[in-house]
């Protein structure tokens, strides 16, 4: 987990959104890392659970979108939801819209759930740049990371 958390360099006032199907140690670790320096941490939860320390939005169906303001987040983490959601493209469009320019998206799925080439190609198609899979940074999971670049693609 510590190696994974090193991907995050939050600054005071930065916004981080975790879109997930479960609340577990990863949510707690991200919340602690982000809020200790004055960052904003929120969760869009597809499923049941509760989290006291963050703004939480509950979504009752894997076919529905999450809600987030445009350019409101500096990083969006899709954790154990991307492969399950009925519309991967919709999730990526929403993430793109809510990310600030030069911000990153991180997709975390159980190992071998997503194909590397297919996932990276989809990220590129949805205007995320430099997609990459990071192996063995989070035990039992594949981590994909890509960047929303200013003045590329959708222009948001």
C-alpha positions in Angstrom: 0.0 0.0 0.0 2.8 2.4 0.8 4.3 2.1 -2.6 0.9 2.9 -4.2 0.4 5.9 -1.9 3.7 7.3 -3.2 1.9 8.0 -6.5 0.0 10.7 -4.7 1.6 14.1 -3.9 -1.5 16.1 -2.7 -1.4 19.8 -2.1 -3.7 21.8 0.1 -7.0 22.5 -1.7 -6.5 19.8 -4.3 -9.5 17.6 -5.0 -9.4 13.8 -5.2 -12.4 11.6 -6.1 -12.5 7.9 -5.4 -15.1 6.1 -7.6 -15.6 2.6 -6.1 -17.8 -0.4 -5.4 -16.4 -0.9 -1.9 -15.1 1.0 1.1 -11.9 -0.7 2.5 -8.4 0.1 3.6 -7.5 1.8 0.3 -10.2 4.4 0.9 -9.0 5.0 4.4 -5.4 5.3 3.3 -6.2 7.8 0.5 -8.4 9.8 2.9 -5.6 10.0 5.5 -2.9 11.0 2.9 -5.0 13.6 1.2 -6.7 15.2 4.2 -3.6 15.4 6.4 -2.3 18.2 4.1 -5.7 19.9 3.6 -6.8 18.3 0.4 -10.4 17.5 -0.4 -11.4 13.8 -0.6 -14.8 12.6 -1.9 -16.2 9.2 -2.7 -18.7 8.1 -5.4 -19.9 4.7 -4.0 -21.6 2.1 -6.2 -22.9 -0.2 -3.5 -23.4 -0.3 0.2 -21.1 1.2 2.8 -20.4 4.3 4.7 -17.5 6.6 5.3 -17.6 9.3 7.9 -14.6 11.4 7.0 -15.4 12.2 3.4 -18.2 13.6 1.3 -19.9 10.5 -0.1 -22.3 10.1 -3.0 -24.2 6.8 -3.2 -25.1 5.4 -6.6 -27.6 2.5 -6.7 -26.9 1.0 -10.1 -23.9 0.1 -12.2 -25.6 1.7 -15.2 -25.9 5.2 -13.6 -23.3 7.9 -13.7 -21.6 9.5 -10.7 -21.8 13.3 -10.4 -18.9 15.7 -10.1 -18.4 19.3 -11.1 -16.2 20.1 -14.1 -12.5 20.6 -13.4 -13.2 20.0 -9.7 -10.6 17.2 -9.2 -6.9 16.8 -9.6 -7.1 13.0 -9.6 -9.9 10.5 -10.1 -9.4 6.9 -8.9 -11.7 4.2 -10.4 -11.2 1.4 -7.9 -12.8 -2.0 -8.5 -15.6 -0.4 -10.6 -14.3 0.0 -14.1 -14.7 -3.7 -15.2 -18.1 -4.0 -13.5 -19.8 -0.8 -14.9 -22.1 -1.2 -17.8 -20.5 1.8 -19.6 -16.8 2.2 -19.4 -16.9 5.1 -21.9 -19.4 7.0 -19.7 -17.1 6.6 -16.7 -14.1 7.9 -18.6 -16.1 10.8 -20.0 -17.2 11.8 -16.5 -13.7 11.4 -15.2 -12.3 13.5 -18.0 -14.9 16.3 -17.4 -14.2 16.5 -13.7 -10.4 16.5 -14.0 -8.5 19.7 -14.0 -6.0 20.1 -16.9 -2.9 18.0 -16.6 -4.6 15.8 -14.0 -4.5 12.1 -13.8 -6.9 9.2 -13.8 -6.0 5.9 -12.1 -7.9 2.7 -12.7 -7.4 -0.1 -10.2 -8.8 -3.6 -10.9 -8.0 -7.1 -9.7 -5.0 -8.6 -11.5 -5.7 -9.8 -15.1 -9.3 -8.4 -15.1 -8.4 -5.9 -17.8 -6.3 -6.4 -20.9 -3.4 -4.0 -21.0 -3.6 -3.1 -24.8 -7.3 -2.8 -24.8 -7.5 -0.6 -21.7 -4.7 1.6 -22.9 -6.3 2.0 -26.3 -9.6 2.9 -24.7 -7.9 5.5 -22.5 -6.2 7.0 -25.6 -9.5 7.0 -27.5 -11.2 8.9 -24.7 -8.4 11.5 -24.8 -6.2 10.4 -21.9 -2.6 10.5 -22.8 0.4 8.3 -21.8 -1.6 5.4 -20.5 0.4 2.8 -18.7 -0.1 -0.2 -16.5 1.9 -0.4 -13.3 2.3 -3.9 -12.1 3.0 -5.1 -8.5 2.5 -1.7 -6.9 -0.7 -2.8 -5.1 -0.8 -6.5 -4.2 -3.4 -8.4 -6.2 -4.3 -5.5 -8.4 -3.3 -4.0 -11.8 -3.0 -0.2 -11.7 -3.5 1.9 -14.9 -2.6 5.6 -15.0 -3.1 8.2 -17.7 -3.1 12.0 -17.9 -5.6 14.6 -19.1 -3.5 17.1 -21.1 -4.4 20.7 -21.6 -5.5 21.6 -25.1 -5.7 18.0 -26.2 -8.7 16.2 -27.5 -11.9 17.3 -25.9 -10.4 20.6 -24.8 -12.0 20.7 -21.4 
